[in-house]
Amino acid sequence: MSTHAMPNPERATKRSVSLPGSLVEEIEERTGKTGFSSVVSEALEQWLAMAKLREVIEADRRHRPVSEDARRWAEDQWSASA
């Protein structure tokens, strides 16, 4: 869930990105032009959450072996986000 949908959202910053035209078209077909930024923001928030999870797992792995249950949980989280 995007934190940008909350009241008094953080001030937005503009960035220029290059995306495949077919991807942009498909997203805009589903969201309209006004929903595009929200989709990109939500996708980046999910990517960042997964990157942080990978960092935690890697740090934990360096300090001690990861249990099979923890490894399965992390793999399930990774698969669910894809």
C-alpha positions as CSV (number, residue, x, y, z in Angstrom):
1,M,0.0,0.0,0.0
2,S,1.4,3.3,-1.0
3,T,2.1,5.8,1.8
4,H,1.5,8.5,-0.7
5,A,-2.2,8.0,-0.5
6,M,-2.3,9.2,3.1
7,P,-3.5,12.7,4.1
8,N,-0.7,15.2,4.0
9,P,1.6,13.1,1.8
10,E,5.3,13.8,1.6
11,R,6.1,16.5,-1.0
12,A,6.7,14.8,-4.4
13,T,10.0,15.1,-6.3
14,K,10.0,14.9,-10.0
15,R,12.3,12.5,-11.8
16,S,12.7,11.7,-15.5
17,V,12.8,8.0,-16.3
18,S,12.8,6.1,-19.6
19,L,10.3,3.3,-19.8
20,P,9.3,1.0,-22.7
21,G,6.3,2.6,-24.5
22,S,4.3,-0.6,-24.4
23,L,4.6,-0.7,-20.6
24,V,3.5,2.9,-20.3
25,E,0.5,2.2,-22.6
26,E,-0.6,-0.8,-20.6
27,I,-0.4,1.0,-17.3
28,E,-2.3,4.0,-18.6
29,E,-5.0,1.7,-20.1
30,R,-5.7,0.5,-16.5
31,T,-5.1,3.7,-14.5
32,G,-5.5,6.6,-16.8
33,K,-2.8,9.2,-17.1
34,T,-3.5,10.6,-13.6
35,G,-2.9,7.2,-11.9
36,F,0.5,6.6,-13.5
37,S,2.6,8.2,-10.8
38,S,0.8,6.3,-8.1
39,V,1.5,3.0,-9.8
40,V,5.2,3.9,-10.2
41,S,5.4,5.1,-6.6
42,E,3.8,1.9,-5.2
43,A,6.0,-0.3,-7.4
44,L,9.1,1.5,-6.1
45,E,7.9,1.2,-2.5
46,Q,7.5,-2.5,-3.0
47,W,10.9,-2.8,-4.6
48,L,12.5,-0.9,-1.7
49,A,10.8,-3.1,0.9
50,M,12.1,-6.2,-0.8
51,A,15.6,-4.7,-1.1
52,K,15.6,-4.0,2.6
53,L,14.4,-7.5,3.3
54,R,17.3,-8.9,1.3
55,E,19.7,-6.7,3.2
56,V,18.4,-8.0,6.6
57,I,18.6,-11.6,5.4
58,E,22.1,-11.1,4.1
59,A,23.2,-9.4,7.4
60,D,21.6,-12.2,9.4
61,R,23.2,-14.8,7.2
62,R,26.6,-13.3,7.9
63,H,26.0,-13.5,11.7
64,R,24.4,-17.0,11.9
65,P,22.9,-19.7,9.8
66,V,19.4,-19.0,8.6
67,S,16.8,-21.6,9.7
68,E,14.9,-23.5,7.1
69,D,11.7,-21.9,8.3
70,A,13.1,-18.4,7.9
71,R,14.5,-19.2,4.5
72,R,11.1,-20.5,3.3
73,W,9.4,-17.4,4.7
74,A,11.8,-15.1,2.9
75,E,11.3,-17.1,-0.4
76,D,7.5,-16.9,0.0
77,Q,7.8,-13.1,0.5
78,W,10.0,-12.8,-2.5
79,S,7.6,-14.9,-4.7
80,A,4.6,-13.0,-3.5
81,S,6.0,-9.6,-4.5
82,A,6.9,-10.8,-8.0
